[in-house]
């Protein structure tokens, strides 16, 4: 994700991206790029450093030594690099600026402003070109990490929230989904590629769809009062959680209850973000809305969408608070492992990586570690 806004802070970042299983973080700066291991989020282990020039895009293939890079000095050229051997494997030149690159074990998808190139990941041979795509200056797109459900998702229109799913394994169009009324702001796949989550430019609703059927599975409401810009979303690798970061200091973590979906295949989470204000009045309102929704039940689906959504069942949500707002952010969430709770990680344009402990029982997100990405030091702010 491009983290630069209106000029680059000397201590800030140009680019940051978690790999496909959130075990690694790649950071691009004006000097080069760095790759960090996140196997233990309590410490920031620097895996590789390159200081030979700016890095506008850095995408690592899982935990391998292969990275795809694009620089500001050569914005139309993609390089695939083996960083342990310190050499370029292959490169490819495009007719326009590269806005986004997505990798999995069989495909490389490269997004330009009005077209998308699908490559074989081994040879970088162009398998297909999706032409005449709508303008996409923010590079909004996603590629499934799983080659068995190998889909690429991108906005179908820039005037509404139409989502296009393209089967990159068989190189055919798969589904067109009318996800939101407003244009799309963020897209992400779960680890198995069976679900895709979307957020519109209003930022109040996050929806989850089946990639196989193209049908709605779940719906989460971030808030009622204010529109926000959703910068990023990510599923946990076990598929139990979905996180979303925005231009506000709150980062939301939604719990996905796939065992008991609501009638009709869609569910909703009504969560009002107060962004620094007292949450207790909203919590009372959410409980009231939940009880009302359970009473109304199925008939709420017959009401207008803005009313029906408000009456739908509630779901658990955790909210993490960043120290500051106004920076572009990228979020990821690690599953609970070896008795440790889930960890929410947020890379910020202010040059920090924030790690939160997610408590599924209390719905709290406690700041666990604060890592400074532009230096060797790591600041411990809290430990729970």
C-alpha angles and dihedrals in degrees: 000000000000106000098178117107126183094338130339124278110227088235094040134090135251095203142001133182138170116220122245097279097033092245094119140037125208118200126192122202138169089268100046137284141295133205120211130193115230099185086115107030091190088076133033111228114193108221100179140002127199118182100170099108144323122312116210095172127021119175122175122203104233107290095327126117092250121106132173114218138184123185132207089235091057103025094165096054126086118200126194108205134188098214097191091056091038095227141115113250099190141333138204132199123216132199093241142023116300108238101178141003125200126188140194132159096279107024143044116201118196120192122207124177096269106013143036127221120210113201136185103248094221100051103014086231110160107247097176143350121214104209135195095026116166118267109283107178093164093056095236108183143109139207123207113247090215118078092202089066095030107177135152118207127201139152113281093199136016093215098060141013099274113153122204120204115198123191101226094182094060094023096233136121110263115181141350111210126189094216103164141001091233123060117278119268103176139012132186139167128219117244095264094046093236095114135042125195125206138188127195127223091262089062097209099109132044117193131195122207136187110249091204098053101018090230131135115262107170142000129204125191115212096190148327107220108052138033115230137185111248107214100181146354133194140179122222112248091249091054094236099112140040122195130195132190127196145172088284123078093250121095115194127215115195124195116226113217101193094165095068112030119180121259113282093029097275131100134178139213115206107204122161113205113209095180098217100349126109110284097201099090090048091048090054090049091050091052090050091048090049092053091046091049092052090051095048092042119157097003088068087073088066093057125088111287096251090054097037091052091052091053096048120112117281126237135203116271134181122207123204121197120217117211091241139018132213099064125107110252140197121203137197134169128214120211122244108274133181094353094311117126122243114283123219113206124195123186110200135198087237087077099258138113112214119200120197131188111231115215109197092192102051096028089232128142111201121195103246104171138004115202123191106221096196097059141038093253128096121201119214109209101168141353125202 
